Amino acid sequence: MPYTDRRPATPEPGAAKLMTPATIAAAASARGHHRRGFFTSQQYDLDLLYSPDADLDGTFGATDVETGELLLVRGWLFCLRDDG
């Protein structure tokens, strides 16, 4: 049986779009996420932009720097790595 490519020729509605660093920064800024931090846990390492007044010991919204996704972070599960 020959190989056939069954992917749609055009992206489906609602499909994720590739975001550039500039569009990620713009989206984060529009959300009020201006401070950058590296959050670590046993399972995850996250590079995030978040609001300067976010309660880092509670649940807060943040923008993932790599994907541009809006995440709800449970701050008590992570350690903020301070690089100075």
mmCIF file as gemmi writes it, N, C-alpha and C atoms, coordinates in Angstrom:
data_model
loop_
_atom_site.group_PDB
_atom_site.id
_atom_site.type_symbol
_atom_site.label_atom_id
_atom_site.label_alt_id
_atom_site.label_comp_id
_atom_site.label_asym_id
_atom_site.label_entity_id
_atom_site.label_seq_id
_atom_site.pdbx_PDB_ins_code
_atom_site.Cartn_x
_atom_site.Cartn_y
_atom_site.Cartn_z
_atom_site.occupancy
_atom_site.B_iso_or_equiv
_atom_site.pdbx_formal_charge
_atom_site.auth_seq_id
_atom_site.auth_asym_id
_atom_site.pdbx_PDB_model_num
ATOM 1 N N . MET Axp A 1 ? 0.85 -1.177 0 1 0 ? 1 A 1
ATOM 2 C CA . MET Axp A 1 ? 0 0 0 1 0 ? 1 A 1
ATOM 3 C C . MET Axp A 1 ? 0.897 1.241 0 1 0 ? 1 A 1
ATOM 4 N N . PRO Axp A 2 ? 0.715 2.122 -0.957 1 0 ? 2 A 1
ATOM 5 C CA . PRO Axp A 2 ? 1.57 3.31 -1.038 1 0 ? 2 A 1
ATOM 6 C C . PRO Axp A 2 ? 1.262 4.29 0.093 1 0 ? 2 A 1
ATOM 7 N N . TYR Axp A 3 ? 2.282 5.065 0.445 1 0 ? 3 A 1
ATOM 8 C CA . TYR Axp A 3 ? 2.13 6.087 1.491 1 0 ? 3 A 1
ATOM 9 C C . TYR Axp A 3 ? 1.302 7.241 0.962 1 0 ? 3 A 1
ATOM 10 N N . THR Axp A 4 ? 0.341 7.669 1.749 1 0 ? 4 A 1
ATOM 11 C CA . THR Axp A 4 ? -0.426 8.869 1.402 1 0 ? 4 A 1
ATOM 12 C C . THR Axp A 4 ? -0.376 9.825 2.578 1 0 ? 4 A 1
ATOM 13 N N . ASP Axp A 5 ? -0.233 11.07 2.278 1 0 ? 5 A 1
ATOM 14 C CA . ASP Axp A 5 ? -0.196 12.111 3.305 1 0 ? 5 A 1
ATOM 15 C C . ASP Axp A 5 ? -1.623 12.527 3.592 1 0 ? 5 A 1
ATOM 16 N N . ARG Axp A 6 ? -2.104 12.248 4.802 1 0 ? 6 A 1
ATOM 17 C CA . ARG Axp A 6 ? -3.493 12.518 5.141 1 0 ? 6 A 1
ATOM 18 C C . ARG Axp A 6 ? -3.682 13.827 5.903 1 0 ? 6 A 1
ATOM 19 N N . ARG Axp A 7 ? -2.631 14.613 6.002 1 0 ? 7 A 1
ATOM 20 C CA . ARG Axp A 7 ? -2.762 15.899 6.691 1 0 ? 7 A 1
ATOM 21 C C . ARG Axp A 7 ? -3.563 16.869 5.832 1 0 ? 7 A 1
ATOM 22 N N . PRO Axp A 8 ? -4.354 17.742 6.451 1 0 ? 8 A 1
ATOM 23 C CA . PRO Axp A 8 ? -5.104 18.721 5.659 1 0 ? 8 A 1
ATOM 24 C C . PRO Axp A 8 ? -4.147 19.706 4.992 1 0 ? 8 A 1
ATOM 25 N N . ALA Axp A 9 ? -4.538 20.186 3.819 1 0 ? 9 A 1
ATOM 26 C CA . ALA Axp A 9 ? -3.707 21.123 3.074 1 0 ? 9 A 1
ATOM 27 C C . ALA Axp A 9 ? -3.608 22.472 3.782 1 0 ? 9 A 1
ATOM 28 N N . THR Axp A 10 ? -4.654 22.856 4.502 1 0 ? 10 A 1
ATOM 29 C CA . THR Axp A 10 ? -4.643 24.109 5.251 1 0 ? 10 A 1
ATOM 30 C C . THR Axp A 10 ? -4.879 23.787 6.721 1 0 ? 10 A 1
ATOM 31 N N . PRO Axp A 11 ? -4.343 24.62 7.611 1 0 ? 11 A 1
ATOM 32 C CA . PRO Axp A 11 ? -4.549 24.354 9.04 1 0 ? 11 A 1
ATOM 33 C C . PRO Axp A 11 ? -6.021 24.387 9.418 1 0 ? 11 A 1
ATOM 34 N N . GLU Axp A 12 ? -6.386 23.535 10.34 1 0 ? 12 A 1
ATOM 35 C CA . GLU Axp A 12 ? -7.762 23.513 10.823 1 0 ? 12 A 1
ATOM 36 C C . GLU Axp A 12 ? -8.033 24.749 11.667 1 0 ? 12 A 1
ATOM 37 N N . PRO Axp A 13 ? -9.28 25.221 11.693 1 0 ? 13 A 1
ATOM 38 C CA . PRO Axp A 13 ? -9.604 26.358 12.556 1 0 ? 13 A 1
ATOM 39 C C . PRO Axp A 13 ? -9.267 26.03 14.005 1 0 ? 13 A 1
ATOM 40 N N . GLY Axp A 14 ? -8.667 26.962 14.687 1 0 ? 14 A 1
ATOM 41 C CA . GLY Axp A 14 ? -8.297 26.751 16.071 1 0 ? 14 A 1
ATOM 42 C C . GLY Axp A 14 ? -6.954 26.057 16.246 1 0 ? 14 A 1
ATOM 43 N N . ALA Axp A 15 ? -6.293 25.712 15.142 1 0 ? 15 A 1
ATOM 44 C CA . ALA Axp A 15 ? -4.985 25.065 15.247 1 0 ? 15 A 1
ATOM 45 C C . ALA Axp A 15 ? -3.964 26.058 15.77 1 0 ? 15 A 1
ATOM 46 N N . ALA Axp A 16 ? -3.004 25.568 16.516 1 0 ? 16 A 1
ATOM 47 C CA . ALA Axp A 16 ? -1.97 26.43 17.093 1 0 ? 16 A 1
ATOM 48 C C . ALA Axp A 16 ? -1.144 27.064 15.979 1 0 ? 16 A 1
ATOM 49 N N . LYS Axp A 17 ? -0.803 28.322 16.17 1 0 ? 17 A 1
ATOM 50 C CA . LYS Axp A 17 ? 0.015 29.035 15.203 1 0 ? 17 A 1
ATOM 51 C C . LYS Axp A 17 ? 1.408 29.215 15.795 1 0 ? 17 A 1
ATOM 52 N N . LEU Axp A 18 ? 2.401 29.144 14.945 1 0 ? 18 A 1
ATOM 53 C CA . LEU Axp A 18 ? 3.769 29.347 15.375 1 0 ? 18 A 1
ATOM 54 C C . LEU Axp A 18 ? 3.965 30.819 15.704 1 0 ? 18 A 1
ATOM 55 N N . MET Axp A 19 ? 4.446 31.082 16.907 1 0 ? 19 A 1
ATOM 56 C CA . MET Axp A 19 ? 4.648 32.454 17.342 1 0 ? 19 A 1
ATOM 57 C C . MET Axp A 19 ? 6.136 32.763 17.336 1 0 ? 19 A 1
ATOM 58 N N . THR Axp A 20 ? 6.481 33.96 16.89 1 0 ? 20 A 1
ATOM 59 C CA . THR Axp A 20 ? 7.864 34.408 16.9 1 0 ? 20 A 1
ATOM 60 C C . THR Axp A 20 ? 8.149 35.064 18.248 1 0 ? 20 A 1
ATOM 61 N N . PRO Axp A 21 ? 9.415 35.234 18.594 1 0 ? 21 A 1
ATOM 62 C CA . PRO Axp A 21 ? 9.729 35.923 19.851 1 0 ? 21 A 1
ATOM 63 C C . PRO Axp A 21 ? 9.085 37.306 19.949 1 0 ? 21 A 1
ATOM 64 N N . ALA Axp A 22 ? 8.983 38.014 18.829 1 0 ? 22 A 1
ATOM 65 C CA . ALA Axp A 22 ? 8.363 39.349 18.847 1 0 ? 22 A 1
ATOM 66 C C . ALA Axp A 22 ? 6.873 39.266 19.153 1 0 ? 22 A 1
ATOM 67 N N . THR Axp A 23 ? 6.171 38.286 18.573 1 0 ? 23 A 1
ATOM 68 C CA . THR Axp A 23 ? 4.738 38.175 18.836 1 0 ? 23 A 1
ATOM 69 C C . THR Axp A 23 ? 4.48 37.644 20.242 1 0 ? 23 A 1
ATOM 70 N N . ILE Axp A 24 ? 5.385 36.8 20.753 1 0 ? 24 A 1
ATOM 71 C CA . ILE Axp A 24 ? 5.257 36.324 22.126 1 0 ? 24 A 1
ATOM 72 C C . ILE Axp A 24 ? 5.421 37.495 23.094 1 0 ? 24 A 1
ATOM 73 N N . ALA Axp A 25 ? 6.425 38.332 22.848 1 0 ? 25 A 1
ATOM 74 C CA . ALA Axp A 25 ? 6.648 39.5 23.705 1 0 ? 25 A 1
ATOM 75 C C . ALA Axp A 25 ? 5.467 40.457 23.647 1 0 ? 25 A 1
ATOM 76 N N . ALA Axp A 26 ? 4.89 40.647 22.472 1 0 ? 26 A 1
ATOM 77 C CA . ALA Axp A 26 ? 3.736 41.533 22.33 1 0 ? 26 A 1
ATOM 78 C C . ALA Axp A 26 ? 2.519 40.981 23.064 1 0 ? 26 A 1
ATOM 79 N N . ALA Axp A 27 ? 2.291 39.677 22.953 1 0 ? 27 A 1
ATOM 80 C CA . ALA Axp A 27 ? 1.162 39.048 23.651 1 0 ? 27 A 1
ATOM 81 C C . ALA Axp A 27 ? 1.343 39.153 25.156 1 0 ? 27 A 1
ATOM 82 N N . ALA Axp A 28 ? 2.552 38.913 25.634 1 0 ? 28 A 1
ATOM 83 C CA . ALA Axp A 28 ? 2.828 38.997 27.07 1 0 ? 28 A 1
ATOM 84 C C . ALA Axp A 28 ? 2.632 40.414 27.573 1 0 ? 28 A 1
ATOM 85 N N . SER Axp A 29 ? 3.094 41.384 26.807 1 0 ? 29 A 1
ATOM 86 C CA . SER Axp A 29 ? 2.939 42.786 27.196 1 0 ? 29 A 1
ATOM 87 C C . SER Axp A 29 ? 1.465 43.18 27.256 1 0 ? 29 A 1
ATOM 88 N N . ALA Axp A 30 ? 0.68 42.707 26.293 1 0 ? 30 A 1
ATOM 89 C CA . ALA Axp A 30 ? -0.757 43.007 26.288 1 0 ? 30 A 1
ATOM 90 C C . ALA Axp A 30 ? -1.448 42.404 27.507 1 0 ? 30 A 1
ATOM 91 N N . ARG Axp A 31 ? -0.921 41.312 28.032 1 0 ? 31 A 1
ATOM 92 C CA . ARG Axp A 31 ? -1.48 40.672 29.227 1 0 ? 31 A 1
ATOM 93 C C . ARG Axp A 31 ? -0.956 41.298 30.52 1 0 ? 31 A 1
ATOM 94 N N . GLY Axp A 32 ? 0.006 42.221 30.403 1 0 ? 32 A 1
ATOM 95 C CA . GLY Axp A 32 ? 0.585 42.843 31.582 1 0 ? 32 A 1
ATOM 96 C C . GLY Axp A 32 ? 1.708 42.032 32.198 1 0 ? 32 A 1
ATOM 97 N N . HIS Axp A 33 ? 2.244 41.091 31.432 1 0 ? 33 A 1
ATOM 98 C CA . HIS Axp A 33 ? 3.324 40.233 31.915 1 0 ? 33 A 1
ATOM 99 C C . HIS Axp A 33 ? 4.658 40.83 31.479 1 0 ? 33 A 1
ATOM 100 N N . HIS Axp A 34 ? 5.297 41.567 32.384 1 0 ? 34 A 1
ATOM 101 C CA . HIS Axp A 34 ? 6.515 42.298 32.044 1 0 ? 34 A 1
ATOM 102 C C . HIS Axp A 34 ? 7.754 41.773 32.756 1 0 ? 34 A 1
ATOM 103 N N . ARG Axp A 35 ? 7.596 40.975 33.783 1 0 ? 35 A 1
ATOM 104 C CA . ARG Axp A 35 ? 8.731 40.464 34.546 1 0 ? 35 A 1
ATOM 105 C C . ARG Axp A 35 ? 9.023 39.038 34.107 1 0 ? 35 A 1
ATOM 106 N N . ARG Axp A 36 ? 10.323 38.724 33.969 1 0 ? 36 A 1
ATOM 107 C CA . ARG Axp A 36 ? 10.722 37.392 33.509 1 0 ? 36 A 1
ATOM 108 C C . ARG Axp A 36 ? 11.316 36.589 34.654 1 0 ? 36 A 1
ATOM 109 N N . GLY Axp A 37 ? 10.985 35.305 34.706 1 0 ? 37 A 1
ATOM 110 C CA . GLY Axp A 37 ? 11.52 34.431 35.743 1 0 ? 37 A 1
ATOM 111 C C . GLY Axp A 37 ? 11.639 33.002 35.249 1 0 ? 37 A 1
ATOM 112 N N . PHE Axp A 38 ? 12.563 32.26 35.855 1 0 ? 38 A 1
ATOM 113 C CA . PHE Axp A 38 ? 12.77 30.853 35.539 1 0 ? 38 A 1
ATOM 114 C C . PHE Axp A 38 ? 12.25 30.043 36.721 1 0 ? 38 A 1
ATOM 115 N N . PHE Axp A 39 ? 11.159 29.322 36.494 1 0 ? 39 A 1
ATOM 116 C CA . PHE Axp A 39 ? 10.495 28.561 37.541 1 0 ? 39 A 1
ATOM 117 C C . PHE Axp A 39 ? 10.851 27.09 37.383 1 0 ? 39 A 1
ATOM 118 N N . THR Axp A 40 ? 11.281 26.461 38.477 1 0 ? 40 A 1
ATOM 119 C CA . THR Axp A 40 ? 11.69 25.064 38.413 1 0 ? 40 A 1
ATOM 120 C C . THR Axp A 40 ? 10.916 24.235 39.43 1 0 ? 40 A 1
ATOM 121 N N . SER Axp A 41 ? 10.69 22.981 39.071 1 0 ? 41 A 1
ATOM 122 C CA . SER Axp A 41 ? 10.118 21.991 39.973 1 0 ? 41 A 1
ATOM 123 C C . SER Axp A 41 ? 10.778 20.667 39.626 1 0 ? 41 A 1
ATOM 124 N N . GLN Axp A 42 ? 10.342 19.592 40.26 1 0 ? 42 A 1
ATOM 125 C CA . GLN Axp A 42 ? 10.927 18.289 39.952 1 0 ? 42 A 1
ATOM 126 C C . GLN Axp A 42 ? 10.593 17.84 38.537 1 0 ? 42 A 1
ATOM 127 N N . GLN Axp A 43 ? 9.461 18.292 38.005 1 0 ? 43 A 1
ATOM 128 C CA . GLN Axp A 43 ? 9.027 17.827 36.692 1 0 ? 43 A 1
ATOM 129 C C . GLN Axp A 43 ? 9.207 18.857 35.583 1 0 ? 43 A 1
ATOM 130 N N . TYR Axp A 44 ? 9.196 20.148 35.918 1 0 ? 44 A 1
ATOM 131 C CA . TYR Axp A 44 ? 9.157 21.176 34.898 1 0 ? 44 A 1
ATOM 132 C C . TYR Axp A 44 ? 10.193 22.267 35.144 1 0 ? 44 A 1
ATOM 133 N N . ASP Axp A 45 ? 10.67 22.821 34.051 1 0 ? 45 A 1
ATOM 134 C CA . ASP Axp A 45 ? 11.465 24.043 34.057 1 0 ? 45 A 1
ATOM 135 C C . ASP Axp A 45 ? 10.767 24.992 33.093 1 0 ? 45 A 1
ATOM 136 N N . LEU Axp A 46 ? 10.316 26.12 33.616 1 0 ? 46 A 1
ATOM 137 C CA . LEU Axp A 46 ? 9.538 27.047 32.815 1 0 ? 46 A 1
ATOM 138 C C . LEU Axp A 46 ? 10.209 28.417 32.765 1 0 ? 46 A 1
ATOM 139 N N . ASP Axp A 47 ? 10.291 28.977 31.569 1 0 ? 47 A 1
ATOM 140 C CA . ASP Axp A 47 ? 10.777 30.336 31.357 1 0 ? 47 A 1
ATOM 141 C C . ASP Axp A 47 ? 9.519 31.174 31.113 1 0 ? 47 A 1
ATOM 142 N N . LEU Axp A 48 ? 9.162 32.02 32.085 1 0 ? 48 A 1
ATOM 143 C CA . LEU Axp A 48 ? 7.872 32.704 32.054 1 0 ? 48 A 1
ATOM 144 C C . LEU Axp A 48 ? 8.001 34.22 32.158 1 0 ? 48 A 1
ATOM 145 N N . LEU Axp A 49 ? 7.037 34.885 31.576 1 0 ? 49 A 1
ATOM 146 C CA . LEU Axp A 49 ? 6.814 36.31 31.792 1 0 ? 49 A 1
ATOM 147 C C . LEU Axp A 49 ? 5.543 36.423 32.622 1 0 ? 49 A 1
ATOM 148 N N . TYR Axp A 50 ? 5.573 37.247 33.675 1 0 ? 50 A 1
ATOM 149 C CA . TYR Axp A 50 ? 4.434 37.363 34.569 1 0 ? 50 A 1
ATOM 150 C C . TYR Axp A 50 ? 4.297 38.8 35.042 1 0 ? 50 A 1
ATOM 151 N N . SER Axp A 51 ? 3.175 39.097 35.641 1 0 ? 51 A 1
ATOM 152 C CA . SER Axp A 51 ? 2.884 40.439 36.135 1 0 ? 51 A 1
ATOM 153 C C . SER Axp A 51 ? 3.773 40.767 37.337 1 0 ? 51 A 1
ATOM 154 N N . PRO Axp A 52 ? 4.297 41.994 37.402 1 0 ? 52 A 1
ATOM 155 C CA . PRO Axp A 52 ? 5.134 42.37 38.55 1 0 ? 52 A 1
ATOM 156 C C . PRO Axp A 52 ? 4.422 42.26 39.894 1 0 ? 52 A 1
ATOM 157 N N . ASP Axp A 53 ? 3.098 42.362 39.907 1 0 ? 53 A 1
ATOM 158 C CA . ASP Axp A 53 ? 2.369 42.28 41.176 1 0 ? 53 A 1
ATOM 159 C C . ASP Axp A 53 ? 1.736 40.901 41.417 1 0 ? 53 A 1
ATOM 160 N N . ALA Axp A 54 ? 2.182 39.878 40.658 1 0 ? 54 A 1
ATOM 161 C CA . ALA Axp A 54 ? 1.644 38.526 40.828 1 0 ? 54 A 1
ATOM 162 C C . ALA Axp A 54 ? 2.028 37.961 42.187 1 0 ? 54 A 1
ATOM 163 N N . ASP Axp A 55 ? 1.102 37.231 42.798 1 0 ? 55 A 1
ATOM 164 C CA . ASP Axp A 55 ? 1.377 36.53 44.05 1 0 ? 55 A 1
ATOM 165 C C . ASP Axp A 55 ? 2.035 35.199 43.699 1 0 ? 55 A 1
ATOM 166 N N . LEU Axp A 56 ? 3.354 35.122 43.811 1 0 ? 56 A 1
ATOM 167 C CA . LEU Axp A 56 ? 4.091 33.948 43.372 1 0 ? 56 A 1
ATOM 168 C C . LEU Axp A 56 ? 3.896 32.744 44.28 1 0 ? 56 A 1
ATOM 169 N N . ASP Axp A 57 ? 3.246 32.931 45.426 1 0 ? 57 A 1
ATOM 170 C CA . ASP Axp A 57 ? 2.922 31.809 46.304 1 0 ? 57 A 1
ATOM 171 C C . ASP Axp A 57 ? 1.499 31.309 46.075 1 0 ? 57 A 1
ATOM 172 N N . GLY Axp A 58 ? 0.768 31.955 45.189 1 0 ? 58 A 1
ATOM 173 C CA . GLY Axp A 58 ? -0.597 31.562 44.867 1 0 ? 58 A 1
ATOM 174 C C . GLY Axp A 58 ? -0.681 31.119 43.41 1 0 ? 58 A 1
ATOM 175 N N . THR Axp A 59 ? -1.876 31.175 42.844 1 0 ? 59 A 1
ATOM 176 C CA . THR Axp A 59 ? -2.088 30.86 41.436 1 0 ? 59 A 1
ATOM 177 C C . THR Axp A 59 ? -2.055 32.16 40.647 1 0 ? 59 A 1
ATOM 178 N N . PHE Axp A 60 ? -1.258 32.197 39.59 1 0 ? 60 A 1
ATOM 179 C CA . PHE Axp A 60 ? -1.135 33.416 38.799 1 0 ? 60 A 1
ATOM 180 C C . PHE Axp A 60 ? -0.999 33.07 37.32 1 0 ? 60 A 1
ATOM 181 N N . GLY Axp A 61 ? -1.349 34.028 36.488 1 0 ? 61 A 1
ATOM 182 C CA . GLY Axp A 61 ? -1.216 33.863 35.048 1 0 ? 61 A 1
ATOM 183 C C . GLY Axp A 61 ? 0.176 34.25 34.6 1 0 ? 61 A 1
ATOM 184 N N . ALA Axp A 62 ? 0.687 33.531 33.607 1 0 ? 62 A 1
ATOM 185 C CA . ALA Axp A 62 ? 2.01 33.811 33.064 1 0 ? 62 A 1
ATOM 186 C C . ALA Axp A 62 ? 2.046 33.403 31.594 1 0 ? 62 A 1
ATOM 187 N N . THR Axp A 63 ? 2.94 34.029 30.851 1 0 ? 63 A 1
ATOM 188 C CA . THR Axp A 63 ? 3.138 33.7 29.445 1 0 ? 63 A 1
ATOM 189 C C . THR Axp A 63 ? 4.41 32.886 29.293 1 0 ? 63 A 1
ATOM 190 N N . ASP Axp A 64 ? 4.305 31.719 28.657 1 0 ? 64 A 1
ATOM 191 C CA . ASP Axp A 64 ? 5.468 30.88 28.393 1 0 ? 64 A 1
ATOM 192 C C . ASP Axp A 64 ? 6.304 31.541 27.306 1 0 ? 64 A 1
ATOM 193 N N . VAL Axp A 65 ? 7.58 31.801 27.579 1 0 ? 65 A 1
ATOM 194 C CA . VAL Axp A 65 ? 8.452 32.512 26.646 1 0 ? 65 A 1
ATOM 195 C C . VAL Axp A 65 ? 8.721 31.693 25.387 1 0 ? 65 A 1
ATOM 196 N N . GLU Axp A 66 ? 8.709 30.376 25.482 1 0 ? 66 A 1
ATOM 197 C CA . GLU Axp A 66 ? 9.004 29.53 24.327 1 0 ? 66 A 1
ATOM 198 C C . GLU Axp A 66 ? 7.823 29.371 23.387 1 0 ? 66 A 1
ATOM 199 N N . THR Axp A 67 ? 6.61 29.287 23.931 1 0 ? 67 A 1
ATOM 200 C CA . THR Axp A 67 ? 5.439 28.993 23.099 1 0 ? 67 A 1
ATOM 201 C C . THR Axp A 67 ? 4.458 30.148 22.983 1 0 ? 67 A 1
ATOM 202 N N . GLY Axp A 68 ? 4.491 31.082 23.934 1 0 ? 68 A 1
ATOM 203 C CA . GLY Axp A 68 ? 3.531 32.172 23.947 1 0 ? 68 A 1
ATOM 204 C C . GLY Axp A 68 ? 2.217 31.805 24.604 1 0 ? 68 A 1
ATOM 205 N N . GLU Axp A 69 ? 2.099 30.581 25.096 1 0 ? 69 A 1
ATOM 206 C CA . GLU Axp A 69 ? 0.855 30.14 25.727 1 0 ? 69 A 1
ATOM 207 C C . GLU Axp A 69 ? 0.63 30.844 27.052 1 0 ? 69 A 1
ATOM 208 N N . LEU Axp A 70 ? -0.634 31.111 27.353 1 0 ? 70 A 1
ATOM 209 C CA . LEU Axp A 70 ? -1.018 31.638 28.655 1 0 ? 70 A 1
ATOM 210 C C . LEU Axp A 70 ? -1.178 30.454 29.597 1 0 ? 70 A 1
ATOM 211 N N . LEU Axp A 71 ? -0.439 30.474 30.704 1 0 ? 71 A 1
ATOM 212 C CA . LEU Axp A 71 ? -0.482 29.391 31.681 1 0 ? 71 A 1
ATOM 213 C C . LEU Axp A 71 ? -1.01 29.902 33.005 1 0 ? 71 A 1
ATOM 214 N N . LEU Axp A 72 ? -1.724 29.071 33.729 1 0 ? 72 A 1
ATOM 215 C CA . LEU Axp A 72 ? -2.07 29.344 35.117 1 0 ? 72 A 1
ATOM 216 C C . LEU Axp A 72 ? -1.113 28.523 35.959 1 0 ? 72 A 1
ATOM 217 N N . VAL Axp A 73 ? -0.29 29.204 36.73 1 0 ? 73 A 1
ATOM 218 C CA . VAL Axp A 73 ? 0.792 28.568 37.484 1 0 ? 73 A 1
ATOM 219 C C . VAL Axp A 73 ? 0.421 28.529 38.958 1 0 ? 73 A 1
ATOM 220 N N . ARG Axp A 74 ? 0.577 27.382 39.558 1 0 ? 74 A 1
ATOM 221 C CA . ARG Axp A 74 ? 0.417 27.252 41.017 1 0 ? 74 A 1
ATOM 222 C C . ARG Axp A 74 ? 1.798 27.485 41.622 1 0 ? 74 A 1
ATOM 223 N N . GLY Axp A 75 ? 2.02 28.713 42.042 1 0 ? 75 A 1
ATOM 224 C CA . GLY Axp A 75 ? 3.344 29.148 42.454 1 0 ? 75 A 1
ATOM 225 C C . GLY Axp A 75 ? 3.969 28.339 43.564 1 0 ? 75 A 1
ATOM 226 N N . TRP Axp A 76 ? 3.162 27.792 44.465 1 0 ? 76 A 1
ATOM 227 C CA . TRP Axp A 76 ? 3.711 27.027 45.58 1 0 ? 76 A 1
ATOM 228 C C . TRP Axp A 76 ? 4.371 25.726 45.128 1 0 ? 76 A 1
ATOM 229 N N . LEU Axp A 77 ? 4.168 25.32 43.883 1 0 ? 77 A 1
ATOM 230 C CA . LEU Axp A 77 ? 4.78 24.088 43.375 1 0 ? 77 A 1
ATOM 231 C C . LEU Axp A 77 ? 6.151 24.332 42.744 1 0 ? 77 A 1
ATOM 232 N N . PHE Axp A 78 ? 6.562 25.604 42.625 1 0 ? 78 A 1
ATOM 233 C CA . PHE Axp A 78 ? 7.781 25.944 41.906 1 0 ? 78 A 1
ATOM 234 C C . PHE Axp A 78 ? 8.732 26.755 42.765 1 0 ? 78 A 1
ATOM 235 N N . CYS Axp A 79 ? 9.99 26.709 42.391 1 0 ? 79 A 1
ATOM 236 C CA . CYS Axp A 79 ? 11.004 27.589 42.951 1 0 ? 79 A 1
ATOM 237 C C . CYS Axp A 79 ? 11.39 28.582 41.877 1 0 ? 79 A 1
ATOM 238 N N . LEU Axp A 80 ? 11.476 29.841 42.224 1 0 ? 80 A 1
ATOM 239 C CA . LEU Axp A 80 ? 11.906 30.87 41.295 1 0 ? 80 A 1
ATOM 240 C C . LEU Axp A 80 ? 13.417 30.935 41.346 1 0 ? 80 A 1
ATOM 241 N N . ARG Axp A 81 ? 14.061 30.666 40.211 1 0 ? 81 A 1
ATOM 242 C CA . ARG Axp A 81 ? 15.517 30.733 40.148 1 0 ? 81 A 1
ATOM 243 C C . ARG Axp A 81 ? 15.915 32.189 39.941 1 0 ? 81 A 1
ATOM 244 N N . ASP Axp A 82 ? 16.687 32.714 40.87 1 0 ? 82 A 1
ATOM 245 C CA . ASP Axp A 82 ? 17.111 34.11 40.824 1 0 ? 82 A 1
ATOM 246 C C . ASP Axp A 82 ? 18.518 34.174 40.254 1 0 ? 82 A 1
ATOM 247 N N . ASP Axp A 83 ? 18.633 34.74 39.071 1 0 ? 83 A 1
ATOM 248 C CA . ASP Axp A 83 ? 19.94 34.869 38.43 1 0 ? 83 A 1
ATOM 249 C C . ASP Axp A 83 ? 20.58 36.229 38.668 1 0 ? 83 A 1
ATOM 250 N N . GLY Axp A 84 ? 20.045 36.96 39.636 1 0 ? 84 A 1
ATOM 251 C CA . GLY Axp A 84 ? 20.652 38.236 39.969 1 0 ? 84 A 1
ATOM 252 C C . GLY Axp A 84 ? 19.933 39.33 39.418 1 0 ? 84 A 1
